[in-house]
Amino acid sequence: MKTRDKLNPLGIWFVGARGSIATMTTVCAHLIAESIIEPVGMLTERHPYTTLPFCALNALRFGGCDIRSEPLTRTLDTFIADQILPSHLYTYAAAAVSETEAAIDFVPDLVGCIRTEELYNVSGEVLLDGLRSALAKFKASIGGNPVIVVNLASTEPIIPGEQQLASFESWEQLDTFIRQSNARLPWGFLYACAALLEDCSYINFTPNIGAEIPGLEDLALRRQLPHVGKDGKTGETLLKTALAPIFEARALRVRSWVGYNILGNSDGQSLTNPAARDAKTRSKDQQIRNILRDSPDVCTKVGIDFVSSLGDWKTAWDFVHFEGILGTKMSLQLLWQGADTILAAPLVLDLIRLVEFAWRRGETGALRHLGAFFKSPIGCTNHDFWFQMRELQEHLGIEERIGE
Ligand SMILES: NC(=O)c1ccc[n+]([C@@H]2O[C@H](COP(=O)([O-])OP(=O)(O)OC[C@H]3O[C@@H](n4cnc5c(N)ncnc54)[C@H](O)[C@@H]3O)[C@@H](O)[C@H]2O)c1
């Protein structure tokens, strides 16, 4: 196992760099580093995690790419409108994002297109080369130091034939396919390829396809790079995977677990596309059956709808119908009201630190100990949140006694 030194600065290249989570993560990193706000929601800022030599937040240099070109201050304006950024912090937040503005590439520019729509006529090979050049340029701008690519782009519709990508066992086979294929390739796949080919660790916070397929795991192992994903576990699914173990622990039989989510931010808007919504609900609908082994016939349903007036605020209602002895039926109802971006940004900062730490320790391939952060954790077959947290602590060699 090849260990590495801590290097400063550390580059963070956001895919979807003009979106809500990328912008909020940049703002929070700066405001925490300057002690303007407290690091609420960050594990790596709390004992015993603080005993580990994680990178400093002021070592992070942000950049990335987006298919939109509106200034980052436009995203800050939506935070003010949604009441997730207090207005007295606006000036600090604007100063934080101003440094990043020049380091964000407009994706059509990378392949000589004028407009975003034209990207759909460009081959996967050309797109991949454009993304690699942008990443190489960013890496050079921070003196060749390490870069972590964090995918925070909108949820993509599942493309017909996408499953074929998972059938290639080695990187060579995948590479040949990319060069010969005329079919449209999923963006998430191309971003994961570009990251690993440019020797960057990869974090996939989206439900989109990423480095979980065998050909890219092969590439990550050969390049000695870690990767992790997918689909950040921030709200309703976090709650479900923390609560479902109670029913299992008490040997109660759960008959149905139904969840319905409404949200109004631009991520929610992207889910108005039925194929994108399908990708998201699939990612949210697998955990309960995995955890509830005493309830093999449990019926699960997940719904998501876009309600624009809610802005960044998501409301989730969960109905759990369960059965005790004599078949007596009971129910539990939950209402969750969370600000999605506020829940996600500290998690992204934790993931950056944990992945950089793993990279320094020479860990490669899918990081299975980070399953607690994801709805569809790569290589982690147990969705129980408490099991996943114990795995994280065991892996890091720390012990946290929650509740003592
Ligand atoms: N907020 C949460 O709690 C949460 C939890 C889990 C997963 N996620 C996922 O995180 C992602 C980002 O969420 P968000 O709220 O910041 O969304 P957002 O809509 O605010 O931002 C997404 C950004 O990605 C850009 N984009 C779209 N396609 C792109 C492409 N091909 N290349 C580069 N940029 C592209 C968009 O222009 C936009 O700026 C989504 O996929 C969402 O499903 C969010």
The ligand as an SDF file (V2000), in Angstrom:
LIG
                    3D

 44 48  0  0  0  0  0  0  0  0999 V2000
  -29.6430   18.0440   -1.5820 N   0  0  0  0  0  0  0  0  0  0  0  0
  -29.5930   16.8240   -1.1270 C   0  0  0  0  0  0  0  0  0  0  0  0
  -29.9030   16.5990    0.0260 O   0  0  0  0  0  0  0  0  0  0  0  0
  -29.1310   15.7070   -2.0210 C   0  0  0  0  0  0  0  0  0  0  0  0
  -29.0690   14.4180   -1.4920 C   0  0  0  0  0  0  0  0  0  0  0  0
  -28.6080   13.3850   -2.3020 C   0  0  0  0  0  0  0  0  0  0  0  0
  -28.2440   13.6290   -3.6060 C   0  0  0  0  0  0  0  0  0  0  0  0
  -28.3310   14.8660   -4.1070 N   0  0  0  0  0  0  0  0  0  0  0  0
  -27.9470   15.0590   -5.5080 C   0  0  0  0  0  0  0  0  0  0  0  0
  -26.9660   16.0700   -5.6210 O   0  0  0  0  0  0  0  0  0  0  0  0
  -27.0390   16.6280   -6.9310 C   0  0  0  0  0  0  0  0  0  0  0  0
  -26.9760   18.1410   -6.8470 C   0  0  0  0  0  0  0  0  0  0  0  0
  -28.0670   18.6620   -6.1300 O   0  0  0  0  0  0  0  0  0  0  0  0
  -28.3390   20.2500   -6.1310 P   0  0  0  0  0  0  0  0  0  0  0  0
  -29.4680   20.4690   -5.2090 O   0  0  0  0  0  0  0  0  0  0  0  0
  -27.0790   21.0110   -5.9390 O   0  0  0  0  0  0  0  0  0  0  0  0
  -28.8400   20.4420   -7.6250 O   0  0  0  0  0  0  0  0  0  0  0  0
  -28.8200   21.7710   -8.5170 P   0  0  0  0  0  0  0  0  0  0  0  0
  -29.8620   21.5680   -9.5500 O   0  0  0  0  0  0  0  0  0  0  0  0
  -28.9210   22.9970   -7.6760 O   0  0  0  0  0  0  0  0  0  0  0  0
  -27.3810   21.7650   -9.1820 O   0  0  0  0  0  0  0  0  0  0  0  0
  -27.0060   20.8840  -10.1980 C   0  0  0  0  0  0  0  0  0  0  0  0
  -26.0650   21.6280  -11.1430 C   0  0  0  0  0  0  0  0  0  0  0  0
  -25.5920   20.6710  -12.0920 O   0  0  0  0  0  0  0  0  0  0  0  0
  -25.5060   21.3120  -13.3550 C   0  0  0  0  0  0  0  0  0  0  0  0
  -25.4440   20.2790  -14.3930 N   0  0  0  0  0  0  0  0  0  0  0  0
  -26.4690   19.5450  -14.9040 C   0  0  0  0  0  0  0  0  0  0  0  0
  -25.9970   18.6670  -15.8370 N   0  0  0  0  0  0  0  0  0  0  0  0
  -24.6530   18.8480  -15.8850 C   0  0  0  0  0  0  0  0  0  0  0  0
  -23.6230   18.2590  -16.6430 C   0  0  0  0  0  0  0  0  0  0  0  0
  -23.8640   17.2870  -17.5300 N   0  0  0  0  0  0  0  0  0  0  0  0
  -22.3630   18.6850  -16.4580 N   0  0  0  0  0  0  0  0  0  0  0  0
  -22.0850   19.6790  -15.5660 C   0  0  0  0  0  0  0  0  0  0  0  0
  -23.0370   20.2890  -14.8230 N   0  0  0  0  0  0  0  0  0  0  0  0
  -24.2990   19.8740  -14.9700 C   0  0  0  0  0  0  0  0  0  0  0  0
  -26.7420   22.1960  -13.3830 C   0  0  0  0  0  0  0  0  0  0  0  0
  -26.6190   23.2020  -14.3500 O   0  0  0  0  0  0  0  0  0  0  0  0
  -26.7520   22.7380  -11.9540 C   0  0  0  0  0  0  0  0  0  0  0  0
  -26.0080   23.9370  -11.8390 O   0  0  0  0  0  0  0  0  0  0  0  0
  -28.3290   16.0710   -7.5730 C   0  0  0  0  0  0  0  0  0  0  0  0
  -28.0060   15.0130   -8.4340 O   0  0  0  0  0  0  0  0  0  0  0  0
  -29.0810   15.5360   -6.3660 C   0  0  0  0  0  0  0  0  0  0  0  0
  -29.9470   14.4570   -6.7090 O   0  0  0  0  0  0  0  0  0  0  0  0
  -28.7810   15.9040   -3.3570 C   0  0  0  0  0  0  0  0  0  0  0  0
  1  2  1  0
  2  3  2  0
  2  4  1  0
  4  5  1  0
  4 44  2  0
  5  6  2  0
  6  7  1  0
  7  8  2  0
  8  9  1  0
  8 44  1  0
  9 10  1  0
  9 42  1  0
 10 11  1  0
 11 12  1  0
 11 40  1  0
 12 13  1  0
 13 14  1  0
 14 15  2  0
 14 16  1  0
 14 17  1  0
 17 18  1  0
 18 19  2  0
 18 20  1  0
 18 21  1  0
 21 22  1  0
 22 23  1  0
 23 24  1  0
 23 38  1  0
 24 25  1  0
 25 26  1  0
 25 36  1  0
 26 27  1  0
 26 35  1  0
 27 28  2  0
 28 29  1  0
 29 30  1  0
 29 35  2  0
 30 31  1  0
 30 32  2  0
 32 33  1  0
 33 34  2  0
 34 35  1  0
 36 37  1  0
 36 38  1  0
 38 39  1  0
 40 41  1  0
 40 42  1  0
 42 43  1  0
M  CHG  2   8   1  16  -1
M  END
$$$$
